[in-house]
């Protein structure tokens, strides 16, 4: 068979078509051996560019600052100093105890402001037995004398710490609500959050001392209420016993027991 020009062209076109049908997704543009186009690689590249664009937008949003932070800002209320009147020395050291961290001032103030036991009470109490009414009263007084000055110190310490920490608190608030680029990067904001958590922990620890003081005072108050209730029950039982043992009718007035409780 002779191949003339027409048959040769047909053979080339047919062969080329077969090769194109058998080829991979990569194919040449503008002639064989020219620029190769791979649809699979193109799709992967588009996906990568989309991911990069999303990451860029996320980083951009993290870096951009808020311009309306002030709508979240609150006011830090400062505690005013307590000024206790002291006309004759009855509250000596009380103002210092309530405003500063001074255990010595607290002890002095509590001693000056409370009733003191006289020297003759010791022989009387030595004759009392443990669990008796008088010994229970003594235990309550001694417990109160121990925890109350400590509570005065806790209050003064808290007030003093609030004043000392006011500058740091105000500085943190100012930077948290700053609407410029100076403090609004992601790392800077995270650092501010960490600083806020540290200040919160310090505040919680200070308030924990006050809560311990309240628990101590409640213990003393419960001791007093408990002793009063027991005294009432003991008196009721004693009266009932005496009524059973002693005739209280008018006919026996001459022999009525002297220590009888009605």
FENLIN-V129200 format. One line per field, one symbol per residue. phi: phi as a letter, one per 20 degrees, with the letter a starting at -180 (. if undefined). psi: psi as a letter, one per 30 degrees, with the letter a starting at -180 (. if undefined). burial: b if it has 24 or more other ideal C-beta (glycine too) atoms within 12 Angstrom, else e. Layout:
phi: ???
psi: ???
burial: ???
//
This chain:
phi: .edefffffffffffffffffeffgfbedlofnefeddgfffffffffffffffffffffffefeedcfffefddeeeeefedefbfcnfcgnffffedcecgfffffffffedfeefffffffffeeefnffffffffffffffeeffffgffffffffffffefffffffffffdfdeffcdffffffffffffffffffffffffffffffffffffffffffffffgfffffffffffffecfdfffdffdfffefdf
psi: kkjaeeeeeeeeeeeeeeeeefllfklkkhlkgbkkkjeeeeeeeeeeeeeeeeeeeeeeeeeklkfhffffklkjkkklkkjkkieggfhkfeeeefflijeeeeeeeeefflkkklfffeeefffllkfleeeeeeeeeeeefefeeeeeeeeeeeeeeeeefeeeeeeeeeeegkglfeggleeeeeeeeeeeeeeeeeeeeefeeeeeeeeeeeeeeeeeeeeeeeeeeeeeeeeeeeeefkkglffgefgkkegkk.
burial: eeeeeeeeeeeeeeeeeeeeeeeeeeeeeeeeeeeeeeeeeeeeeeeeeeeeeeeeeeeeeeeeeeeeeeeeeeeeeeeeeeebeeeeeebebbbbbbbbbbeebbbbbbbbbeeeeeeeeeeeeeeeeeeeeeebbbbbbebbbebbbbbbbbbbbbbbbbeebeeebeebbebbbeeeeebbeeeebeebeeeeeebeeeeeebeebbeebeebbeebeebeeebeeeeeeeeeeeeeeeeeeeeeeeeeeeeeeeeeee
//
